Amino acid sequence: MRRRSYRYRPNKVQSVVGIAAGGLFILLGIFVAIPTFGLFGMIWTLFAVGITASNAYAAFSGRGYGSWEMEESGGDSGEPAGGLDFEERLQKLQRLYDQRLITREEYDQKRAEILAEKW
């Protein structure tokens, strides 16, 4: 199976709102949380800085910060290529031949390949 990565990039409005909220939490951390709660206030402020920095990165760079990987079936997995079943693949092949987009030799060769695969 082939793995393909997709990267998520929030839009500018989300990022700007995140920067504003992060800035507010940084100020709360510096002026309220650290003097009142000590170590917890410092941890709060560090998290707020991280949130603000990640939103600034997403807003001002061309890259996103999250990613997902997806598996695409086909090829070596024993499943038909492209996710089509045998009947659909044979019908598509027949259409290509009927429209004269492939030769008879190519048609016969590909048909034999499709039929030779696991059912």
Phi and psi restraints in degrees (range 20) as a CNS / XPLOR table:
assign (resid 1 and name C) (resid 2 and name N)
       (resid 2 and name CA) (resid 2 and name C) 1.0 -96.6 20.0 2
assign (resid 2 and name N) (resid 2 and name CA)
       (resid 2 and name C) (resid 3 and name N) 1.0 135.0 20.0 2
assign (resid 2 and name C) (resid 3 and name N)
       (resid 3 and name CA) (resid 3 and name C) 1.0 -100.9 20.0 2
assign (resid 3 and name N) (resid 3 and name CA)
       (resid 3 and name C) (resid 4 and name N) 1.0 137.3 20.0 2
assign (resid 3 and name C) (resid 4 and name N)
       (resid 4 and name CA) (resid 4 and name C) 1.0 -129.5 20.0 2
assign (resid 4 and name N) (resid 4 and name CA)
       (resid 4 and name C) (resid 5 and name N) 1.0 132.9 20.0 2
assign (resid 4 and name C) (resid 5 and name N)
       (resid 5 and name CA) (resid 5 and name C) 1.0 -97.8 20.0 2
assign (resid 5 and name N) (resid 5 and name CA)
       (resid 5 and name C) (resid 6 and name N) 1.0 140.5 20.0 2
assign (resid 5 and name C) (resid 6 and name N)
       (resid 6 and name CA) (resid 6 and name C) 1.0 -122.7 20.0 2
assign (resid 6 and name N) (resid 6 and name CA)
       (resid 6 and name C) (resid 7 and name N) 1.0 136.3 20.0 2
assign (resid 6 and name C) (resid 7 and name N)
       (resid 7 and name CA) (resid 7 and name C) 1.0 -108.8 20.0 2
assign (resid 7 and name N) (resid 7 and name CA)
       (resid 7 and name C) (resid 8 and name N) 1.0 133.9 20.0 2
assign (resid 7 and name C) (resid 8 and name N)
       (resid 8 and name CA) (resid 8 and name C) 1.0 -94.6 20.0 2
assign (resid 8 and name N) (resid 8 and name CA)
       (resid 8 and name C) (resid 9 and name N) 1.0 132.7 20.0 2
assign (resid 8 and name C) (resid 9 and name N)
       (resid 9 and name CA) (resid 9 and name C) 1.0 -131.0 20.0 2
assign (resid 9 and name N) (resid 9 and name CA)
       (resid 9 and name C) (resid 10 and name N) 1.0 115.1 20.0 2
assign (resid 9 and name C) (resid 10 and name N)
       (resid 10 and name CA) (resid 10 and name C) 1.0 -65.5 20.0 2
assign (resid 10 and name N) (resid 10 and name CA)
       (resid 10 and name C) (resid 11 and name N) 1.0 156.3 20.0 2
assign (resid 10 and name C) (resid 11 and name N)
       (resid 11 and name CA) (resid 11 and name C) 1.0 -75.1 20.0 2
assign (resid 11 and name N) (resid 11 and name CA)
       (resid 11 and name C) (resid 12 and name N) 1.0 170.4 20.0 2
assign (resid 11 and name C) (resid 12 and name N)
       (resid 12 and name CA) (resid 12 and name C) 1.0 -61.8 20.0 2
assign (resid 12 and name N) (resid 12 and name CA)
       (resid 12 and name C) (resid 13 and name N) 1.0 -39.5 20.0 2
assign (resid 12 and name C) (resid 13 and name N)
       (resid 13 and name CA) (resid 13 and name C) 1.0 -63.1 20.0 2
assign (resid 13 and name N) (resid 13 and name CA)
       (resid 13 and name C) (resid 14 and name N) 1.0 -44.9 20.0 2
assign (resid 13 and name C) (resid 14 and name N)
       (resid 14 and name CA) (resid 14 and name C) 1.0 -58.8 20.0 2
assign (resid 14 and name N) (resid 14 and name CA)
       (resid 14 and name C) (resid 15 and name N) 1.0 -43.3 20.0 2
assign (resid 14 and name C) (resid 15 and name N)
       (resid 15 and name CA) (resid 15 and name C) 1.0 -67.6 20.0 2
assign (resid 15 and name N) (resid 15 and name CA)
       (resid 15 and name C) (resid 16 and name N) 1.0 -41.2 20.0 2
assign (resid 15 and name C) (resid 16 and name N)
       (resid 16 and name CA) (resid 16 and name C) 1.0 -65.9 20.0 2
assign (resid 16 and name N) (resid 16 and name CA)
       (resid 16 and name C) (resid 17 and name N) 1.0 -41.3 20.0 2
assign (resid 16 and name C) (resid 17 and name N)
       (resid 17 and name CA) (resid 17 and name C) 1.0 -63.2 20.0 2
assign (resid 17 and name N) (resid 17 and name CA)
       (resid 17 and name C) (resid 18 and name N) 1.0 -40.3 20.0 2
assign (resid 17 and name C) (resid 18 and name N)
       (resid 18 and name CA) (resid 18 and name C) 1.0 -63.9 20.0 2
assign (resid 18 and name N) (resid 18 and name CA)
       (resid 18 and name C) (resid 19 and name N) 1.0 -38.3 20.0 2
assign (resid 18 and name C) (resid 19 and name N)
       (resid 19 and name CA) (resid 19 and name C) 1.0 -65.3 20.0 2
assign (resid 19 and name N) (resid 19 and name CA)
       (resid 19 and name C) (resid 20 and name N) 1.0 -44.6 20.0 2
assign (resid 19 and name C) (resid 20 and name N)
       (resid 20 and name CA) (resid 20 and name C) 1.0 -63.0 20.0 2
assign (resid 20 and name N) (resid 20 and name CA)
       (resid 20 and name C) (resid 21 and name N) 1.0 -45.9 20.0 2
assign (resid 20 and name C) (resid 21 and name N)
       (resid 21 and name CA) (resid 21 and name C) 1.0 -65.4 20.0 2
assign (resid 21 and name N) (resid 21 and name CA)
       (resid 21 and name C) (resid 22 and name N) 1.0 -41.5 20.0 2
assign (resid 21 and name C) (resid 22 and name N)
       (resid 22 and name CA) (resid 22 and name C) 1.0 -62.0 20.0 2
assign (resid 22 and name N) (resid 22 and name CA)
       (resid 22 and name C) (resid 23 and name N) 1.0 -41.4 20.0 2
assign (resid 22 and name C) (resid 23 and name N)
       (resid 23 and name CA) (resid 23 and name C) 1.0 -61.8 20.0 2
assign (resid 23 and name N) (resid 23 and name CA)
       (resid 23 and name C) (resid 24 and name N) 1.0 -41.0 20.0 2
assign (resid 23 and name C) (resid 24 and name N)
       (resid 24 and name CA) (resid 24 and name C) 1.0 -62.1 20.0 2
assign (resid 24 and name N) (resid 24 and name CA)
       (resid 24 and name C) (resid 25 and name N) 1.0 -43.4 20.0 2
assign (resid 24 and name C) (resid 25 and name N)
       (resid 25 and name CA) (resid 25 and name C) 1.0 -68.3 20.0 2
assign (resid 25 and name N) (resid 25 and name CA)
       (resid 25 and name C) (resid 26 and name N) 1.0 -31.8 20.0 2
assign (resid 25 and name C) (resid 26 and name N)
       (resid 26 and name CA) (resid 26 and name C) 1.0 -64.2 20.0 2
assign (resid 26 and name N) (resid 26 and name CA)
       (resid 26 and name C) (resid 27 and name N) 1.0 -46.5 20.0 2
assign (resid 26 and name C) (resid 27 and name N)
       (resid 27 and name CA) (resid 27 and name C) 1.0 -62.0 20.0 2
assign (resid 27 and name N) (resid 27 and name CA)
       (resid 27 and name C) (resid 28 and name N) 1.0 -42.5 20.0 2
assign (resid 27 and name C) (resid 28 and name N)
       (resid 28 and name CA) (resid 28 and name C) 1.0 -60.9 20.0 2
assign (resid 28 and name N) (resid 28 and name CA)
       (resid 28 and name C) (resid 29 and name N) 1.0 -39.3 20.0 2
assign (resid 28 and name C) (resid 29 and name N)
       (resid 29 and name CA) (resid 29 and name C) 1.0 -64.6 20.0 2
assign (resid 29 and name N) (resid 29 and name CA)
       (resid 29 and name C) (resid 30 and name N) 1.0 -45.3 20.0 2
assign (resid 29 and name C) (resid 30 and name N)
       (resid 30 and name CA) (resid 30 and name C) 1.0 -68.4 20.0 2
assign (resid 30 and name N) (resid 30 and name CA)
       (resid 30 and name C) (resid 31 and name N) 1.0 -45.6 20.0 2
assign (resid 30 and name C) (resid 31 and name N)
       (resid 31 and name CA) (resid 31 and name C) 1.0 -93.8 20.0 2
assign (resid 31 and name N) (resid 31 and name CA)
       (resid 31 and name C) (resid 32 and name N) 1.0 -18.9 20.0 2
assign (resid 31 and name C) (resid 32 and name N)
       (resid 32 and name CA) (resid 32 and name C) 1.0 -120.5 20.0 2
assign (resid 32 and name N) (resid 32 and name CA)
       (resid 32 and name C) (resid 33 and name N) 1.0 -54.6 20.0 2
assign (resid 32 and name C) (resid 33 and name N)
       (resid 33 and name CA) (resid 33 and name C) 1.0 -69.1 20.0 2
assign (resid 33 and name N) (resid 33 and name CA)
       (resid 33 and name C) (resid 34 and name N) 1.0 -45.1 20.0 2
assign (resid 33 and name C) (resid 34 and name N)
       (resid 34 and name CA) (resid 34 and name C) 1.0 -65.6 20.0 2
assign (resid 34 and name N) (resid 34 and name CA)
       (resid 34 and name C) (resid 35 and name N) 1.0 -49.4 20.0 2
assign (resid 34 and name C) (resid 35 and name N)
       (resid 35 and name CA) (resid 35 and name C) 1.0 -63.8 20.0 2
assign (resid 35 and name N) (resid 35 and name CA)
       (resid 35 and name C) (resid 36 and name N) 1.0 -32.1 20.0 2
assign (resid 35 and name C) (resid 36 and name N)
       (resid 36 and name CA) (resid 36 and name C) 1.0 -85.9 20.0 2
assign (resid 36 and name N) (resid 36 and name CA)
       (resid 36 and name C) (resid 37 and name N) 1.0 -43.6 20.0 2
assign (resid 36 and name C) (resid 37 and name N)
       (resid 37 and name CA) (resid 37 and name C) 1.0 -112.3 20.0 2
assign (resid 37 and name N) (resid 37 and name CA)
       (resid 37 and name C) (resid 38 and name N) 1.0 -2.1 20.0 2
assign (resid 37 and name C) (resid 38 and name N)
       (resid 38 and name CA) (resid 38 and name C) 1.0 66.3 20.0 2
assign (resid 38 and name N) (resid 38 and name CA)
       (resid 38 and name C) (resid 39 and name N) 1.0 -114.7 20.0 2
assign (resid 38 and name C) (resid 39 and name N)
       (resid 39 and name CA) (resid 39 and name C) 1.0 -60.3 20.0 2
assign (resid 39 and name N) (resid 39 and name CA)
       (resid 39 and name C) (resid 40 and name N) 1.0 -42.4 20.0 2
assign (resid 39 and name C) (resid 40 and name N)
       (resid 40 and name CA) (resid 40 and name C) 1.0 -60.1 20.0 2
assign (resid 40 and name N) (resid 40 and name CA)
       (resid 40 and name C) (resid 41 and name N) 1.0 -39.2 20.0 2
assign (resid 40 and name C) (resid 41 and name N)
       (resid 41 and name CA) (resid 41 and name C) 1.0 -63.1 20.0 2
assign (resid 41 and name N) (resid 41 and name CA)
       (resid 41 and name C) (resid 42 and name N) 1.0 -37.9 20.0 2
assign (resid 41 and name C) (resid 42 and name N)
       (resid 42 and name CA) (resid 42 and name C) 1.0 -67.5 20.0 2
assign (resid 42 and name N) (resid 42 and name CA)
       (resid 42 and name C) (resid 43 and name N) 1.0 -41.5 20.0 2
assign (resid 42 and name C) (resid 43 and name N)
       (resid 43 and name CA) (resid 43 and name C) 1.0 -63.7 20.0 2
assign (resid 43 and name N) (resid 43 and name CA)
       (resid 43 and name C) (resid 44 and name N) 1.0 -43.6 20.0 2
assign (resid 43 and name C) (resid 44 and name N)
       (resid 44 and name CA) (resid 44 and name C) 1.0 -55.5 20.0 2
assign (resid 44 and name N) (resid 44 and name CA)
       (resid 44 and name C) (resid 45 and name N) 1.0 -48.8 20.0 2
assign (resid 44 and name C) (resid 45 and name N)
       (resid 45 and name CA) (resid 45 and name C) 1.0 -66.0 20.0 2
assign (resid 45 and name N) (resid 45 and name CA)
       (resid 45 and name C) (resid 46 and name N) 1.0 -39.0 20.0 2
assign (resid 45 and name C) (resid 46 and name N)
       (resid 46 and name CA) (resid 46 and name C) 1.0 -63.8 20.0 2
assign (resid 46 and name N) (resid 46 and name CA)
       (resid 46 and name C) (resid 47 and name N) 1.0 -40.8 20.0 2
assign (resid 46 and name C) (resid 47 and name N)
       (resid 47 and name CA) (resid 47 and name C) 1.0 -62.7 20.0 2
assign (resid 47 and name N) (resid 47 and name CA)
       (resid 47 and name C) (resid 48 and name N) 1.0 -41.8 20.0 2
assign (resid 47 and name C) (resid 48 and name N)
       (resid 48 and name CA) (resid 48 and name C) 1.0 -63.0 20.0 2
assign (resid 48 and name N) (resid 48 and name CA)
       (resid 48 and name C) (resid 49 and name N) 1.0 -38.9 20.0 2
assign (resid 48 and name C) (resid 49 and name N)
       (resid 49 and name CA) (resid 49 and name C) 1.0 -64.2 20.0 2
assign (resid 49 and name N) (resid 49 and name CA)
       (resid 49 and name C) (resid 50 and name N) 1.0 -42.6 20.0 2
assign (resid 49 and name C) (resid 50 and name N)
       (resid 50 and name CA) (resid 50 and name C) 1.0 -62.5 20.0 2
assign (resid 50 and name N) (resid 50 and name CA)
       (resid 50 and name C) (resid 51 and name N) 1.0 -43.7 20.0 2
assign (resid 50 and name C) (resid 51 and name N)
       (resid 51 and name CA) (resid 51 and name C) 1.0 -62.8 20.0 2
assign (resid 51 and name N) (resid 51 and name CA)
       (resid 51 and name C) (resid 52 and name N) 1.0 -44.8 20.0 2
assign (resid 51 and name C) (resid 52 and name N)
       (resid 52 and name CA) (resid 52 and name C) 1.0 -64.3 20.0 2
assign (resid 52 and name N) (resid 52 and name CA)
       (resid 52 and name C) (resid 53 and name N) 1.0 -42.4 20.0 2
assign (resid 52 and name C) (resid 53 and name N)
       (resid 53 and name CA) (resid 53 and name C) 1.0 -65.3 20.0 2
assign (resid 53 and name N) (resid 53 and name CA)
       (resid 53 and name C) (resid 54 and name N) 1.0 -41.3 20.0 2
assign (resid 53 and name C) (resid 54 and name N)
       (resid 54 and name CA) (resid 54 and name C) 1.0 -67.3 20.0 2
assign (resid 54 and name N) (resid 54 and name CA)
       (resid 54 and name C) (resid 55 and name N) 1.0 -35.9 20.0 2
assign (resid 54 and name C) (resid 55 and name N)
       (resid 55 and name CA) (resid 55 and name C) 1.0 -70.2 20.0 2
assign (resid 55 and name N) (resid 55 and name CA)
       (resid 55 and name C) (resid 56 and name N) 1.0 -37.1 20.0 2
assign (resid 55 and name C) (resid 56 and name N)
       (resid 56 and name CA) (resid 56 and name C) 1.0 -65.8 20.0 2
assign (resid 56 and name N) (resid 56 and name CA)
       (resid 56 and name C) (resid 57 and name N) 1.0 -40.2 20.0 2
assign (resid 56 and name C) (resid 57 and name N)
       (resid 57 and name CA) (resid 57 and name C) 1.0 -60.7 20.0 2
assign (resid 57 and name N) (resid 57 and name CA)
       (resid 57 and name C) (resid 58 and name N) 1.0 -44.7 20.0 2
assign (resid 57 and name C) (resid 58 and name N)
       (resid 58 and name CA) (resid 58 and name C) 1.0 -67.3 20.0 2
assign (resid 58 and name N) (resid 58 and name CA)
       (resid 58 and name C) (resid 59 and name N) 1.0 -34.5 20.0 2
assign (resid 58 and name C) (resid 59 and name N)
       (resid 59 and name CA) (resid 59 and name C) 1.0 -75.6 20.0 2
assign (resid 59 and name N) (resid 59 and name CA)
       (resid 59 and name C) (resid 60 and name N) 1.0 -37.7 20.0 2
assign (resid 59 and name C) (resid 60 and name N)
       (resid 60 and name CA) (resid 60 and name C) 1.0 -107.5 20.0 2
assign (resid 60 and name N) (resid 60 and name CA)
       (resid 60 and name C) (resid 61 and name N) 1.0 -1.3 20.0 2
assign (resid 60 and name C) (resid 61 and name N)
       (resid 61 and name CA) (resid 61 and name C) 1.0 -112.8 20.0 2
assign (resid 61 and name N) (resid 61 and name CA)
       (resid 61 and name C) (resid 62 and name N) 1.0 165.5 20.0 2
assign (resid 61 and name C) (resid 62 and name N)
       (resid 62 and name CA) (resid 62 and name C) 1.0 -86.6 20.0 2
assign (resid 62 and name N) (resid 62 and name CA)
       (resid 62 and name C) (resid 63 and name N) 1.0 4.0 20.0 2
assign (resid 62 and name C) (resid 63 and name N)
       (resid 63 and name CA) (resid 63 and name C) 1.0 -113.7 20.0 2
assign (resid 63 and name N) (resid 63 and name CA)
       (resid 63 and name C) (resid 64 and name N) 1.0 155.5 20.0 2
assign (resid 63 and name C) (resid 64 and name N)
       (resid 64 and name CA) (resid 64 and name C) 1.0 -93.8 20.0 2
assign (resid 64 and name N) (resid 64 and name CA)
       (resid 64 and name C) (resid 65 and name N) 1.0 -177.8 20.0 2
assign (resid 64 and name C) (resid 65 and name N)
       (resid 65 and name CA) (resid 65 and name C) 1.0 -119.9 20.0 2
assign (resid 65 and name N) (resid 65 and name CA)
       (resid 65 and name C) (resid 66 and name N) 1.0 -13.5 20.0 2
assign (resid 65 and name C) (resid 66 and name N)
       (resid 66 and name CA) (resid 66 and name C) 1.0 -106.0 20.0 2
assign (resid 66 and name N) (resid 66 and name CA)
       (resid 66 and name C) (resid 67 and name N) 1.0 158.6 20.0 2
assign (resid 66 and name C) (resid 67 and name N)
       (resid 67 and name CA) (resid 67 and name C) 1.0 -150.2 20.0 2
assign (resid 67 and name N) (resid 67 and name CA)
       (resid 67 and name C) (resid 68 and name N) 1.0 153.8 20.0 2
assign (resid 67 and name C) (resid 68 and name N)
       (resid 68 and name CA) (resid 68 and name C) 1.0 -131.4 20.0 2
assign (resid 68 and name N) (resid 68 and name CA)
       (resid 68 and name C) (resid 69 and name N) 1.0 151.7 20.0 2
assign (resid 68 and name C) (resid 69 and name N)
       (resid 69 and name CA) (resid 69 and name C) 1.0 -117.2 20.0 2
assign (resid 69 and name N) (resid 69 and name CA)
       (resid 69 and name C) (resid 70 and name N) 1.0 138.1 20.0 2
assign (resid 69 and name C) (resid 70 and name N)
       (resid 70 and name CA) (resid 70 and name C) 1.0 -126.8 20.0 2
assign (resid 70 and name N) (resid 70 and name CA)
       (resid 70 and name C) (resid 71 and name N) 1.0 147.2 20.0 2
assign (resid 70 and name C) (resid 71 and name N)
       (resid 71 and name CA) (resid 71 and name C) 1.0 -99.6 20.0 2
assign (resid 71 and name N) (resid 71 and name CA)
       (resid 71 and name C) (resid 72 and name N) 1.0 135.6 20.0 2
assign (resid 71 and name C) (resid 72 and name N)
       (resid 72 and name CA) (resid 72 and name C) 1.0 -110.1 20.0 2
assign (resid 72 and name N) (resid 72 and name CA)
       (resid 72 and name C) (resid 73 and name N) 1.0 127.8 20.0 2
assign (resid 72 and name C) (resid 73 and name N)
       (resid 73 and name CA) (resid 73 and name C) 1.0 -82.1 20.0 2
assign (resid 73 and name N) (resid 73 and name CA)
       (resid 73 and name C) (resid 74 and name N) 1.0 163.1 20.0 2
assign (resid 73 and name C) (resid 74 and name N)
       (resid 74 and name CA) (resid 74 and name C) 1.0 126.2 20.0 2
assign (resid 74 and name N) (resid 74 and name CA)
       (resid 74 and name C) (resid 75 and name N) 1.0 169.1 20.0 2
assign (resid 74 and name C) (resid 75 and name N)
       (resid 75 and name CA) (resid 75 and name C) 1.0 74.2 20.0 2
assign (resid 75 and name N) (resid 75 and name CA)
       (resid 75 and name C) (resid 76 and name N) 1.0 -113.1 20.0 2
assign (resid 75 and name C) (resid 76 and name N)
       (resid 76 and name CA) (resid 76 and name C) 1.0 -79.2 20.0 2
assign (resid 76 and name N) (resid 76 and name CA)
       (resid 76 and name C) (resid 77 and name N) 1.0 -6.9 20.0 2
assign (resid 76 and name C) (resid 77 and name N)
       (resid 77 and name CA) (resid 77 and name C) 1.0 -79.5 20.0 2
assign (resid 77 and name N) (resid 77 and name CA)
       (resid 77 and name C) (resid 78 and name N) 1.0 -7.1 20.0 2
assign (resid 77 and name C) (resid 78 and name N)
       (resid 78 and name CA) (resid 78 and name C) 1.0 89.4 20.0 2
assign (resid 78 and name N) (resid 78 and name CA)
       (resid 78 and name C) (resid 79 and name N) 1.0 -8.2 20.0 2
assign (resid 78 and name C) (resid 79 and name N)
       (resid 79 and name CA) (resid 79 and name C) 1.0 -88.2 20.0 2
assign (resid 79 and name N) (resid 79 and name CA)
       (resid 79 and name C) (resid 80 and name N) 1.0 154.8 20.0 2
assign (resid 79 and name C) (resid 80 and name N)
       (resid 80 and name CA) (resid 80 and name C) 1.0 -61.4 20.0 2
assign (resid 80 and name N) (resid 80 and name CA)
       (resid 80 and name C) (resid 81 and name N) 1.0 143.3 20.0 2
assign (resid 80 and name C) (resid 81 and name N)
       (resid 81 and name CA) (resid 81 and name C) 1.0 -62.1 20.0 2
assign (resid 81 and name N) (resid 81 and name CA)
       (resid 81 and name C) (resid 82 and name N) 1.0 139.5 20.0 2
assign (resid 81 and name C) (resid 82 and name N)
       (resid 82 and name CA) (resid 82 and name C) 1.0 75.0 20.0 2
assign (resid 82 and name N) (resid 82 and name CA)
       (resid 82 and name C) (resid 83 and name N) 1.0 3.7 20.0 2
assign (resid 82 and name C) (resid 83 and name N)
       (resid 83 and name CA) (resid 83 and name C) 1.0 79.3 20.0 2
assign (resid 83 and name N) (resid 83 and name CA)
       (resid 83 and name C) (resid 84 and name N) 1.0 4.3 20.0 2
assign (resid 83 and name C) (resid 84 and name N)
       (resid 84 and name CA) (resid 84 and name C) 1.0 -86.4 20.0 2
assign (resid 84 and name N) (resid 84 and name CA)
       (resid 84 and name C) (resid 85 and name N) 1.0 145.2 20.0 2
assign (resid 84 and name C) (resid 85 and name N)
       (resid 85 and name CA) (resid 85 and name C) 1.0 -81.0 20.0 2
assign (resid 85 and name N) (resid 85 and name CA)
       (resid 85 and name C) (resid 86 and name N) 1.0 173.6 20.0 2
assign (resid 85 and name C) (resid 86 and name N)
       (resid 86 and name CA) (resid 86 and name C) 1.0 -58.7 20.0 2
assign (resid 86 and name N) (resid 86 and name CA)
       (resid 86 and name C) (resid 87 and name N) 1.0 -45.0 20.0 2
assign (resid 86 and name C) (resid 87 and name N)
       (resid 87 and name CA) (resid 87 and name C) 1.0 -61.2 20.0 2
assign (resid 87 and name N) (resid 87 and name CA)
       (resid 87 and name C) (resid 88 and name N) 1.0 -45.5 20.0 2
assign (resid 87 and name C) (resid 88 and name N)
       (resid 88 and name CA) (resid 88 and name C) 1.0 -63.2 20.0 2
assign (resid 88 and name N) (resid 88 and name CA)
       (resid 88 and name C) (resid 89 and name N) 1.0 -40.6 20.0 2
assign (resid 88 and name C) (resid 89 and name N)
       (resid 89 and name CA) (resid 89 and name C) 1.0 -65.5 20.0 2
assign (resid 89 and name N) (resid 89 and name CA)
       (resid 89 and name C) (resid 90 and name N) 1.0 -41.2 20.0 2
assign (resid 89 and name C) (resid 90 and name N)
       (resid 90 and name CA) (resid 90 and name C) 1.0 -66.8 20.0 2
assign (resid 90 and name N) (resid 90 and name CA)
       (resid 90 and name C) (resid 91 and name N) 1.0 -38.7 20.0 2
assign (resid 90 and name C) (resid 91 and name N)
       (resid 91 and name CA) (resid 91 and name C) 1.0 -65.5 20.0 2
assign (resid 91 and name N) (resid 91 and name CA)
       (resid 91 and name C) (resid 92 and name N) 1.0 -40.9 20.0 2
assign (resid 91 and name C) (resid 92 and name N)
       (resid 92 and name CA) (resid 92 and name C) 1.0 -63.8 20.0 2
assign (resid 92 and name N) (resid 92 and name CA)
       (resid 92 and name C) (resid 93 and name N) 1.0 -42.8 20.0 2
assign (resid 92 and name C) (resid 93 and name N)
       (resid 93 and name CA) (resid 93 and name C) 1.0 -61.5 20.0 2
assign (resid 93 and name N) (resid 93 and name CA)
       (resid 93 and name C) (resid 94 and name N) 1.0 -42.1 20.0 2
assign (resid 93 and name C) (resid 94 and name N)
       (resid 94 and name CA) (resid 94 and name C) 1.0 -62.7 20.0 2
assign (resid 94 and name N) (resid 94 and name CA)
       (resid 94 and name C) (resid 95 and name N) 1.0 -41.6 20.0 2
assign (resid 94 and name C) (resid 95 and name N)
       (resid 95 and name CA) (resid 95 and name C) 1.0 -61.5 20.0 2
assign (resid 95 and name N) (resid 95 and name CA)
       (resid 95 and name C) (resid 96 and name N) 1.0 -41.9 20.0 2
assign (resid 95 and name C) (resid 96 and name N)
       (resid 96 and name CA) (resid 96 and name C) 1.0 -61.0 20.0 2
assign (resid 96 and name N) (resid 96 and name CA)
       (resid 96 and name C) (resid 97 and name N) 1.0 -41.6 20.0 2
assign (resid 96 and name C) (resid 97 and name N)
       (resid 97 and name CA) (resid 97 and name C) 1.0 -68.7 20.0 2
assign (resid 97 and name N) (resid 97 and name CA)
       (resid 97 and name C) (resid 98 and name N) 1.0 -42.7 20.0 2
assign (resid 97 and name C) (resid 98 and name N)
       (resid 98 and name CA) (resid 98 and name C) 1.0 -62.6 20.0 2
assign (resid 98 and name N) (resid 98 and name CA)
       (resid 98 and name C) (resid 99 and name N) 1.0 -33.2 20.0 2
assign (resid 98 and name C) (resid 99 and name N)
       (resid 99 and name CA) (resid 99 and name C) 1.0 -85.0 20.0 2
assign (resid 99 and name N) (resid 99 and name CA)
       (resid 99 and name C) (resid 100 and name N) 1.0 3.8 20.0 2
assign (resid 99 and name C) (resid 100 and name N)
       (resid 100 and name CA) (resid 100 and name C) 1.0 61.5 20.0 2
assign (resid 100 and name N) (resid 100 and name CA)
       (resid 100 and name C) (resid 101 and name N) 1.0 34.0 20.0 2
assign (resid 100 and name C) (resid 101 and name N)
       (resid 101 and name CA) (resid 101 and name C) 1.0 -89.6 20.0 2
assign (resid 101 and name N) (resid 101 and name CA)
       (resid 101 and name C) (resid 102 and name N) 1.0 -18.4 20.0 2
assign (resid 101 and name C) (resid 102 and name N)
       (resid 102 and name CA) (resid 102 and name C) 1.0 -133.1 20.0 2
assign (resid 102 and name N) (resid 102 and name CA)
       (resid 102 and name C) (resid 103 and name N) 1.0 156.7 20.0 2
assign (resid 102 and name C) (resid 103 and name N)
       (resid 103 and name CA) (resid 103 and name C) 1.0 -82.5 20.0 2
assign (resid 103 and name N) (resid 103 and name CA)
       (resid 103 and name C) (resid 104 and name N) 1.0 170.2 20.0 2
assign (resid 103 and name C) (resid 104 and name N)
       (resid 104 and name CA) (resid 104 and name C) 1.0 -63.6 20.0 2
assign (resid 104 and name N) (resid 104 and name CA)
       (resid 104 and name C) (resid 105 and name N) 1.0 -38.4 20.0 2
assign (resid 104 and name C) (resid 105 and name N)
       (resid 105 and name CA) (resid 105 and name C) 1.0 -63.6 20.0 2
assign (resid 105 and name N) (resid 105 and name CA)
       (resid 105 and name C) (resid 106 and name N) 1.0 -44.6 20.0 2
assign (resid 105 and name C) (resid 106 and name N)
       (resid 106 and name CA) (resid 106 and name C) 1.0 -63.9 20.0 2
assign (resid 106 and name N) (resid 106 and name CA)
       (resid 106 and name C) (resid 107 and name N) 1.0 -40.2 20.0 2
assign (resid 106 and name C) (resid 107 and name N)
       (resid 107 and name CA) (resid 107 and name C) 1.0 -60.4 20.0 2
assign (resid 107 and name N) (resid 107 and name CA)
       (resid 107 and name C) (resid 108 and name N) 1.0 -50.7 20.0 2
assign (resid 107 and name C) (resid 108 and name N)
       (resid 108 and name CA) (resid 108 and name C) 1.0 -61.8 20.0 2
assign (resid 108 and name N) (resid 108 and name CA)
       (resid 108 and name C) (resid 109 and name N) 1.0 -42.0 20.0 2
assign (resid 108 and name C) (resid 109 and name N)
       (resid 109 and name CA) (resid 109 and name C) 1.0 -64.4 20.0 2
assign (resid 109 and name N) (resid 109 and name CA)
       (resid 109 and name C) (resid 110 and name N) 1.0 -48.2 20.0 2
assign (resid 109 and name C) (resid 110 and name N)
       (resid 110 and name CA) (resid 110 and name C) 1.0 -67.8 20.0 2
assign (resid 110 and name N) (resid 110 and name CA)
       (resid 110 and name C) (resid 111 and name N) 1.0 -36.7 20.0 2
assign (resid 110 and name C) (resid 111 and name N)
       (resid 111 and name CA) (resid 111 and name C) 1.0 -62.6 20.0 2
assign (resid 111 and name N) (resid 111 and name CA)
       (resid 111 and name C) (resid 112 and name N) 1.0 -41.8 20.0 2
assign (resid 111 and name C) (resid 112 and name N)
       (resid 112 and name CA) (resid 112 and name C) 1.0 -63.8 20.0 2
assign (resid 112 and name N) (resid 112 and name CA)
       (resid 112 and name C) (resid 113 and name N) 1.0 -38.6 20.0 2
assign (resid 112 and name C) (resid 113 and name N)
       (resid 113 and name CA) (resid 113 and name C) 1.0 -63.6 20.0 2
assign (resid 113 and name N) (resid 113 and name CA)
       (resid 113 and name C) (resid 114 and name N) 1.0 -44.6 20.0 2
assign (resid 113 and name C) (resid 114 and name N)
       (resid 114 and name CA) (resid 114 and name C) 1.0 -63.3 20.0 2
assign (resid 114 and name N) (resid 114 and name CA)
       (resid 114 and name C) (resid 115 and name N) 1.0 -44.1 20.0 2
assign (resid 114 and name C) (resid 115 and name N)
       (resid 115 and name CA) (resid 115 and name C) 1.0 -71.8 20.0 2
assign (resid 115 and name N) (resid 115 and name CA)
       (resid 115 and name C) (resid 116 and name N) 1.0 -22.3 20.0 2
assign (resid 115 and name C) (resid 116 and name N)
       (resid 116 and name CA) (resid 116 and name C) 1.0 -79.5 20.0 2
assign (resid 116 and name N) (resid 116 and name CA)
       (resid 116 and name C) (resid 117 and name N) 1.0 -15.9 20.0 2
assign (resid 116 and name C) (resid 117 and name N)
       (resid 117 and name CA) (resid 117 and name C) 1.0 -71.4 20.0 2
assign (resid 117 and name N) (resid 117 and name CA)
       (resid 117 and name C) (resid 118 and name N) 1.0 166.4 20.0 2
assign (resid 117 and name C) (resid 118 and name N)
       (resid 118 and name CA) (resid 118 and name C) 1.0 -61.9 20.0 2
assign (resid 118 and name N) (resid 118 and name CA)
       (resid 118 and name C) (resid 119 and name N) 1.0 140.8 20.0 2
